[in-house]
């Protein structure tokens, strides 16, 4: 412990490090460079294992160019590339950490081919990765896979109930390799969140009693000394003084996902970094447009606005007026004599939307139509056809990464291709950042208020970690 720090080092993944964890932001938003720098500063750096960029032996980025003619072939290309990419990032992180800190790999259980990618990376980067964090689903097999490769595992959960289910089903068999439990606040964290059907997105709960409940449960399981990592809404450690050293909570570490985006080592484009300095209070939206079906948090920009508007131009329909409840007015569209039946009120709304230029109805899996402009409809269909199977289940394209490679449901045009927009924003290509999905925690507005970033200052990772240790 230094004179300036308000936390003590903690034993994580086999070493004594600062209890400061870099959040693993998917699709090239945290990589070997950022993770290596975070570890070199004495903390836990996290490589994103979600479609990681492949860096060759010359240090050059090798983009993935799909050659497969169908989804299954492209999916296989993506799994192979992602595995090689994460291994290359692990090597970079290992070199940069200089023997300090720890390196973790973050994967999403709901990403396509997750088990194959995780296994391939742990085999190909043996000794370079000390732990694996995993959320976005219920990763029952995480403990078995990590234990087999002798690395610690860190499930990401949003409730004590979720951890109980994991522990009772499989984790109790592999307790020796449980590194910590990451509590990710579903109302404050960026990216995909574990909000349950019983919880309201508009009524955030205090994380303290939720984490206290988790600790009480862990004590019943004999996990009293296993750390809990608080993730989501953490900015200044001085705001968490009632957590630090709290005997009821036990050992607590802190995860930072949003703040590391604005560092010199952060791989995101400069335009994205500059946009973070302009985020205003309340500008991060907790929405449910993701093709995963999970809630997620992102900056409310033109990309999200278009999705909100797309769903607002939505009506229920019937193909047979004799079986419908009040849906008696015929709305023709497309081919000759083709159309659907709507209620009189919805018919009036739909007609007005078509006059405004949203003349292309698109069917959803829920027996409704949305209305979009023809060019938007063409783009949606093109993106669905170009699916590469980046998720285990995708409601946008109706892809599933096993069995017959289809969910059995109709593709949902109210969603979007998450792989496309995240690759574009991470690599600074395609539309401007405000026309892309910009994942962010709800504290992003604090960039503009924190004097540390005055004048557009962008720190190194080392400077940020040192700043955090002071409590600021």
C-alpha positions as CSV (number, residue, x, y, z in Angstrom):
1,X,0.0,0.0,0.0
2,X,1.3,3.4,-0.9
3,X,0.7,6.6,1.1
4,X,-1.6,7.9,-1.6
5,X,-3.8,4.8,-2.0
6,X,-7.1,4.2,-0.1
7,X,-7.2,0.5,-0.8
8,X,-4.9,-2.3,0.0
9,X,-3.5,-4.9,-2.5
10,X,-5.6,-8.0,-2.9
11,X,-4.7,-11.6,-3.9
12,X,-6.3,-12.1,-7.3
13,X,-5.6,-14.9,-9.8
14,X,-2.5,-16.0,-7.9
15,X,-0.8,-12.6,-7.2
16,X,-1.1,-9.6,-4.9
17,X,-2.4,-6.7,-7.1
18,X,-4.4,-3.6,-6.7
19,X,-8.1,-4.5,-6.5
20,X,-8.8,-2.5,-9.6
21,X,-10.1,-4.5,-12.6
22,X,-10.3,-3.3,-16.2
23,X,-13.7,-4.2,-17.6
24,X,-13.5,-6.4,-20.6
25,X,-15.4,-4.4,-23.3
26,X,-16.3,-6.5,-26.3
27,X,-15.3,-6.3,-30.0
28,X,-11.9,-4.5,-29.9
29,X,-12.8,-1.9,-27.2
30,X,-10.3,-3.5,-24.7
31,X,-7.3,-5.4,-26.1
32,X,-3.8,-6.6,-25.3
33,X,-2.4,-3.0,-25.3
34,X,-4.9,-1.6,-22.8
35,X,-4.9,-4.8,-20.7
36,X,-1.1,-5.0,-20.6
37,X,-0.9,-1.3,-19.5
38,X,-3.5,-1.9,-16.8
39,X,-1.6,-4.9,-15.5
40,X,1.7,-3.0,-15.7
41,X,0.2,-0.4,-13.4
42,X,-0.4,-3.1,-10.8
43,X,-4.1,-4.0,-11.5
44,X,-6.0,-6.6,-13.4
45,X,-6.1,-6.0,-17.2
46,X,-8.8,-7.6,-19.3
47,X,-8.6,-8.6,-22.9
48,X,-11.8,-8.9,-24.7
49,X,-12.2,-12.3,-26.2
50,X,-15.2,-11.3,-28.2
51,X,-14.1,-11.3,-31.8
52,X,-10.7,-10.0,-30.9
53,X,-8.6,-8.4,-33.6
54,X,-5.8,-10.6,-35.0
55,X,-2.4,-9.0,-34.9
56,X,0.3,-10.7,-36.9
57,X,4.0,-11.2,-36.0
58,X,4.8,-7.8,-37.5
59,X,2.4,-6.0,-35.3
60,X,-0.1,-5.4,-38.1
61,X,-3.8,-5.8,-37.8
62,X,-5.2,-8.5,-40.1
63,X,-8.9,-7.8,-40.8
64,X,-11.3,-10.7,-41.2
65,X,-12.6,-11.0,-44.8
66,X,-15.4,-13.5,-45.0
67,X,-15.2,-16.0,-47.9
68,X,-18.0,-18.3,-46.9
69,X,-21.1,-18.3,-49.0
70,X,-23.5,-19.2,-46.1
71,X,-23.9,-18.5,-42.4
72,X,-22.4,-21.7,-41.2
73,X,-19.2,-21.2,-43.2
74,X,-18.9,-17.6,-42.1
75,X,-19.5,-18.7,-38.5
76,X,-16.6,-21.2,-38.7
77,X,-14.4,-18.4,-40.1
78,X,-15.4,-16.1,-37.2
79,X,-14.6,-18.8,-34.6
80,X,-11.2,-19.5,-36.0
81,X,-10.3,-15.8,-36.4
82,X,-11.6,-14.9,-32.9
83,X,-9.5,-17.7,-31.4
84,X,-6.3,-16.6,-33.2
85,X,-7.1,-12.9,-32.5
86,X,-7.5,-13.4,-28.7
87,X,-4.2,-15.4,-28.6
88,X,-2.4,-12.6,-30.4
89,X,-3.8,-10.1,-27.9
90,X,-2.8,-12.2,-24.9
91,X,0.8,-12.3,-26.2
92,X,0.8,-8.5,-26.5
93,X,-0.6,-8.1,-23.0
94,X,1.9,-10.5,-21.6
95,X,4.8,-8.5,-23.0
96,X,3.5,-5.2,-21.9
97,X,2.7,-6.1,-18.3
98,X,6.4,-6.7,-17.6
99,X,5.7,-9.3,-15.0
100,X,3.3,-7.0,-13.0
101,X,-0.4,-7.4,-12.4
102,X,-2.7,-10.0,-13.8
103,X,-4.2,-10.6,-17.3
104,X,-7.8,-11.8,-17.6
105,X,-9.8,-12.8,-20.7
106,X,-13.4,-11.7,-21.0
107,X,-15.9,-13.8,-23.0
108,X,-19.7,-13.7,-23.4
109,X,-21.5,-16.9,-22.9
110,X,-24.0,-15.9,-25.5
111,X,-21.4,-15.2,-28.2
112,X,-21.3,-17.7,-31.0
113,X,-19.0,-20.6,-30.4
114,X,-18.0,-19.3,-27.0
115,X,-16.9,-22.7,-25.6
116,X,-14.8,-23.4,-28.7
117,X,-13.2,-20.0,-28.6
118,X,-12.5,-20.0,-24.9
119,X,-11.0,-23.5,-25.0
120,X,-8.9,-22.6,-28.1
121,X,-7.5,-19.5,-26.5
122,X,-6.6,-21.1,-23.2
123,X,-4.8,-23.8,-25.1
124,X,-3.0,-21.5,-27.4
125,X,-2.1,-18.8,-24.8
126,X,-1.2,-21.2,-22.0
127,X,0.5,-19.3,-19.1
128,X,-0.4,-15.9,-20.5
129,X,-3.9,-15.6,-19.1
130,X,-4.5,-15.9,-15.4
131,X,-8.3,-15.6,-15.2
132,X,-11.5,-15.6,-17.3
133,X,-14.5,-13.4,-16.7
134,X,-17.8,-14.4,-18.3
135,X,-21.3,-13.0,-18.4
136,X,-24.2,-12.5,-20.8
137,X,-26.0,-15.7,-19.9
138,X,-25.6,-18.5,-17.4
139,X,-22.1,-19.9,-18.0
140,X,-22.6,-23.2,-16.3
141,X,-19.5,-24.8,-18.0
142,X,-17.1,-21.9,-17.3
143,X,-15.8,-23.5,-14.1
144,X,-15.1,-26.9,-15.7
145,X,-13.3,-25.3,-18.7
146,X,-11.2,-23.0,-16.6
147,X,-10.3,-25.6,-14.0
148,X,-9.2,-28.0,-16.7
149,X,-6.8,-25.3,-17.9
150,X,-5.8,-24.2,-14.4
151,X,-6.9,-20.6,-14.7
152,X,-9.3,-18.8,-12.3
153,X,-12.8,-18.1,-13.3
154,X,-15.0,-15.0,-12.6
155,X,-18.7,-15.3,-13.3
156,X,-20.5,-12.1,-14.0
157,X,-23.8,-12.0,-12.3
158,X,-26.4,-9.4,-11.4
159,X,-28.1,-11.1,-8.4
160,X,-27.4,-13.5,-5.6
161,X,-30.0,-15.9,-7.1
162,X,-28.0,-16.2,-10.3
163,X,-24.8,-17.2,-8.5
164,X,-26.7,-19.7,-6.4
165,X,-27.9,-21.4,-9.5
166,X,-24.4,-21.5,-10.9
167,X,-22.9,-22.8,-7.7
168,X,-25.5,-25.5,-7.1
169,X,-25.4,-26.8,-10.6
170,X,-21.7,-27.0,-11.4
171,X,-19.4,-24.5,-9.6
172,X,-19.3,-26.4,-6.3
173,X,-17.3,-29.1,-8.0
174,X,-14.6,-26.6,-9.1
175,X,-14.5,-24.2,-6.1
176,X,-10.7,-24.2,-5.9
177,X,-10.5,-22.1,-9.1
178,X,-13.2,-19.6,-8.3
179,X,-11.3,-16.3,-8.3
180,X,-14.1,-13.9,-7.5
181,X,-17.7,-13.2,-8.2
182,X,-18.3,-10.1,-10.3
183,X,-21.5,-8.3,-9.4
184,X,-22.4,-6.2,-12.4
185,X,-25.1,-3.6,-11.6
186,X,-27.8,-4.0,-14.2
187,X,-28.9,-0.4,-14.0
188,X,-25.4,1.3,-14.0
189,X,-23.0,-0.9,-16.0
190,X,-22.4,-0.4,-19.7
191,X,-23.0,-3.0,-22.4
192,X,-25.3,-6.0,-21.8
193,X,-26.9,-6.2,-18.4
194,X,-28.6,-9.0,-16.4
195,X,-31.9,-7.3,-15.7
196,X,-34.5,-9.9,-14.7
197,X,-38.2,-9.9,-15.7
198,X,-39.1,-9.1,-12.1
199,X,-36.9,-5.9,-12.1
200,X,-37.9,-2.6,-13.7
201,X,-35.4,-0.8,-16.0
202,X,-36.8,2.5,-14.7
203,X,-36.3,1.7,-11.0
204,X,-32.7,1.2,-10.1
205,X,-31.9,-0.5,-6.8
206,X,-29.2,0.3,-4.4
207,X,-26.3,-2.1,-5.0
208,X,-25.2,-2.4,-1.4
209,X,-28.1,-4.6,-0.1
210,X,-27.9,-6.7,-3.3
211,X,-24.1,-7.3,-2.8
212,X,-24.6,-7.9,0.9
213,X,-27.2,-10.6,0.1
214,X,-24.6,-12.1,-2.3
215,X,-22.0,-12.1,0.4
216,X,-24.3,-13.8,3.0
217,X,-25.1,-16.5,0.5
218,X,-21.4,-17.0,-0.3
219,X,-20.6,-17.3,3.4
220,X,-23.2,-20.1,3.6
221,X,-21.3,-21.8,0.8
222,X,-17.9,-21.5,2.6
223,X,-16.8,-18.7,0.2
224,X,-16.2,-16.0,2.9
225,X,-12.8,-14.9,1.6
226,X,-13.6,-15.1,-2.1
227,X,-13.7,-11.4,-3.3
228,X,-16.7,-9.8,-4.9
229,X,-15.9,-7.4,-7.7
230,X,-18.3,-4.4,-7.9
231,X,-18.9,-3.4,-11.5
232,X,-21.1,-0.7,-12.8
233,X,-21.3,2.9,-11.6
234,X,-17.8,3.0,-10.1
235,X,-16.0,6.3,-10.7
236,X,-14.3,7.7,-7.5
237,X,-13.3,5.2,-4.9
238,X,-13.9,7.9,-2.2
239,X,-17.6,7.4,-3.0
240,X,-17.3,3.7,-1.9
241,X,-15.6,4.2,1.4
242,X,-18.5,2.4,3.2
243,X,-17.7,-0.6,1.1
244,X,-13.9,-0.6,1.5
245,X,-12.9,-2.7,4.6
246,X,-16.5,-3.4,5.4
247,X,-16.5,-6.6,7.4
248,X,-20.1,-7.4,6.4
249,X,-19.2,-7.2,2.7
250,X,-15.9,-9.0,3.0
251,X,-13.1,-8.5,0.4
252,X,-14.3,-6.1,-2.4
253,X,-12.5,-5.2,-5.6
254,X,-13.7,-2.6,-8.2
255,X,-14.2,-2.9,-11.9
256,X,-13.9,0.0,-14.3
257,X,-15.3,-0.3,-17.7
258,X,-16.1,3.2,-18.9
259,X,-13.2,5.2,-17.5
260,X,-10.5,3.1,-19.3
261,X,-12.1,4.0,-22.7
262,X,-10.6,7.5,-22.3
263,X,-6.9,6.6,-22.0
264,X,-4.0,6.8,-24.5
265,X,-3.8,3.1,-24.7
266,X,-7.5,2.6,-25.3
267,X,-7.9,1.2,-28.8
268,X,-11.1,3.0,-29.6
269,X,-10.9,5.8,-32.3
270,X,-10.3,9.4,-31.4
271,X,-13.8,10.4,-32.5
272,X,-15.3,8.1,-29.9
273,X,-13.0,9.4,-27.2
274,X,-13.9,13.0,-28.0
275,X,-17.6,12.1,-28.0
276,X,-17.3,10.7,-24.4
277,X,-16.2,14.1,-23.2
278,X,-19.6,15.5,-24.4
279,X,-21.9,12.9,-22.9
280,X,-24.6,14.7,-20.8
281,X,-26.3,13.4,-17.6
282,X,-29.1,11.0,-18.5
283,X,-27.8,10.5,-22.0
284,X,-27.1,6.7,-21.6
285,X,-30.2,4.6,-22.3
286,X,-31.0,1.2,-20.9
287,X,-32.8,-0.4,-23.9
288,X,-33.9,-3.8,-25.2
289,X,-33.1,-3.6,-28.9
290,X,-30.0,-5.9,-28.7
291,X,-30.3,-9.1,-30.8
292,X,-29.3,-11.0,-27.7
293,X,-32.6,-10.2,-26.1
294,X,-30.8,-8.7,-23.0
295,X,-31.1,-5.2,-21.9
296,X,-28.1,-3.1,-22.6
297,X,-26.8,0.4,-21.9
298,X,-25.5,2.7,-24.6
299,X,-25.3,6.4,-25.4
300,X,-28.6,7.7,-26.7
301,X,-27.7,8.9,-30.2
302,X,-29.1,8.8,-33.7
303,X,-28.5,5.1,-33.9
304,X,-30.7,4.3,-30.9
305,X,-33.2,7.0,-31.8
306,X,-33.8,5.3,-35.2
307,X,-34.5,2.0,-33.3
308,X,-36.9,3.7,-30.9
309,X,-38.7,5.3,-33.9
310,X,-38.7,2.0,-35.8
311,X,-40.6,0.3,-32.9
312,X,-42.9,3.2,-32.4
313,X,-44.2,2.9,-36.0
314,X,-45.7,-0.5,-35.2
315,X,-49.2,-2.0,-35.4
316,X,-50.7,-5.4,-34.9
317,X,-52.2,-7.0,-38.0
318,X,-54.2,-10.0,-39.2
319,X,-54.1,-11.9,-42.5
320,X,-57.7,-12.9,-42.1
321,X,-60.3,-10.4,-40.9
322,X,-62.7,-13.1,-39.9
323,X,-60.2,-14.2,-37.1
324,X,-59.2,-10.7,-36.0
325,X,-60.5,-8.5,-33.2
326,X,-61.6,-5.3,-35.0
327,X,-58.9,-5.7,-37.7
328,X,-61.2,-5.1,-40.7
329,X,-59.5,-2.5,-42.9
330,X,-57.3,-3.8,-45.6
331,X,-53.9,-2.2,-46.1
332,X,-52.4,-3.1,-49.5
333,X,-48.6,-3.2,-50.0
334,X,-46.0,-5.0,-52.0
335,X,-47.3,-7.5,-54.6
336,X,-50.6,-7.2,-56.3
337,X,-53.5,-8.0,-54.0
338,X,-51.1,-8.5,-51.1
339,X,-51.7,-6.8,-47.8
340,X,-53.0,-7.2,-44.2
341,X,-55.9,-6.1,-42.1
342,X,-55.7,-3.5,-39.4
343,X,-58.0,-1.8,-37.0
344,X,-59.4,1.6,-38.3
345,X,-57.2,3.5,-36.0
346,X,-54.0,1.6,-36.9
347,X,-55.0,1.8,-40.6
348,X,-55.0,5.6,-40.3
349,X,-51.6,5.6,-38.6
350,X,-50.0,3.3,-41.1
351,X,-51.3,5.3,-44.0
352,X,-49.8,8.5,-42.5
353,X,-46.5,6.8,-42.0
354,X,-46.5,5.6,-45.6
355,X,-47.2,9.1,-46.8
356,X,-44.2,10.3,-44.8
357,X,-41.9,7.9,-46.7
358,X,-42.0,4.9,-44.3
359,X,-43.7,2.9,-47.0
360,X,-42.2,-0.5,-46.4
361,X,-44.0,-2.7,-43.8
362,X,-41.9,-5.4,-42.2
363,X,-43.3,-8.3,-40.2
364,X,-42.0,-9.1,-36.7
365,X,-42.2,-12.4,-34.8
366,X,-44.9,-10.9,-32.6
367,X,-47.6,-10.5,-35.1
368,X,-46.9,-6.9,-35.8
369,X,-45.7,-4.7,-38.6
370,X,-43.1,-1.9,-38.4
371,X,-42.9,0.7,-41.1
372,X,-39.5,1.8,-42.4
373,X,-38.2,3.6,-45.5
374,X,-37.4,1.4,-48.5
375,X,-33.7,1.9,-48.2
376,X,-33.8,1.0,-44.5
377,X,-35.7,-2.2,-45.3
378,X,-33.1,-3.2,-47.9
379,X,-30.3,-2.6,-45.4
380,X,-32.0,-4.7,-42.7
381,X,-32.5,-7.6,-45.1
382,X,-28.9,-7.3,-46.4
383,X,-27.6,-7.3,-42.8
384,X,-29.7,-10.4,-42.0
385,X,-28.5,-12.2,-45.1
386,X,-24.8,-11.4,-44.2
387,X,-25.1,-12.9,-40.8
388,X,-21.9,-14.6,-39.6
389,X,-23.3,-16.2,-36.4
390,X,-21.6,-14.0,-33.9
391,X,-24.2,-14.9,-31.2
392,X,-25.4,-18.2,-30.0
393,X,-29.0,-17.0,-30.6
394,X,-29.7,-13.9,-32.6
395,X,-33.3,-12.6,-32.8
396,X,-32.3,-10.2,-35.6
397,X,-31.2,-12.8,-38.1
398,X,-32.8,-15.9,-36.4
399,X,-29.4,-17.6,-36.3
400,X,-28.5,-20.3,-33.7
401,X,-25.0,-21.8,-33.5
402,X,-26.1,-25.4,-33.3
403,X,-28.7,-28.0,-34.4
404,X,-30.0,-26.7,-37.7
405,X,-28.5,-23.2,-37.3
406,X,-31.9,-21.5,-37.0
407,X,-33.9,-20.4,-33.9
408,X,-37.2,-21.4,-35.6
409,X,-38.5,-17.9,-35.2
410,X,-39.0,-15.2,-37.8
411,X,-36.1,-12.6,-38.0
412,X,-36.9,-9.5,-36.0
413,X,-36.4,-6.2,-38.0
414,X,-36.8,-4.2,-34.8
415,X,-33.2,-5.2,-33.8
416,X,-29.9,-4.8,-35.6
417,X,-26.7,-6.6,-36.6
418,X,-24.6,-6.0,-33.5
419,X,-21.4,-7.4,-35.0
420,X,-21.5,-4.9,-37.9
421,X,-22.0,-1.8,-35.8
422,X,-19.5,-2.7,-33.1
423,X,-16.8,-3.6,-35.6
424,X,-17.5,-0.3,-37.4
425,X,-17.4,2.0,-34.4
426,X,-14.3,0.2,-32.9
427,X,-12.3,0.6,-36.1
428,X,-13.5,4.0,-37.0
429,X,-15.1,3.0,-40.3
430,X,-18.6,3.4,-41.8
431,X,-21.0,5.9,-40.3
432,X,-19.9,8.5,-37.7
433,X,-19.9,7.4,-34.0
434,X,-23.3,8.9,-33.4
435,X,-24.8,6.7,-36.1
436,X,-23.3,3.6,-34.4
437,X,-24.1,1.6,-31.2
438,X,-21.9,3.3,-28.5
439,X,-21.9,1.1,-25.4
440,X,-21.3,3.0,-22.2
441,X,-21.9,3.0,-18.5
442,X,-24.3,5.5,-17.0
443,X,-21.5,7.5,-15.5
444,X,-20.1,8.6,-18.8
445,X,-21.3,12.1,-18.3
446,X,-18.7,12.5,-15.5
447,X,-15.9,12.7,-18.1
448,X,-17.2,16.2,-18.8
449,X,-17.5,17.1,-15.1
450,X,-14.3,15.5,-13.7
451,X,-11.5,18.1,-13.5
452,X,-9.0,15.3,-14.2
453,X,-10.1,15.5,-17.9
454,X,-10.1,19.3,-18.1
455,X,-9.2,20.7,-21.5
456,X,-9.8,17.3,-23.1
457,X,-6.9,15.7,-21.2
458,X,-6.6,12.0,-22.0
459,X,-4.4,10.2,-19.5
460,X,-2.2,7.1,-19.8
461,X,-3.5,4.0,-18.1
462,X,-0.8,4.4,-15.5
463,X,-1.9,8.0,-14.8
464,X,-5.6,6.8,-14.5
465,X,-4.8,4.0,-12.1
466,X,-2.7,6.3,-9.9
467,X,-5.6,8.8,-9.9
468,X,-8.1,6.1,-9.0
469,X,-5.9,4.9,-6.1
470,X,-6.1,8.4,-4.5
471,X,-9.9,8.0,-4.3
472,X,-10.6,10.5,-7.1
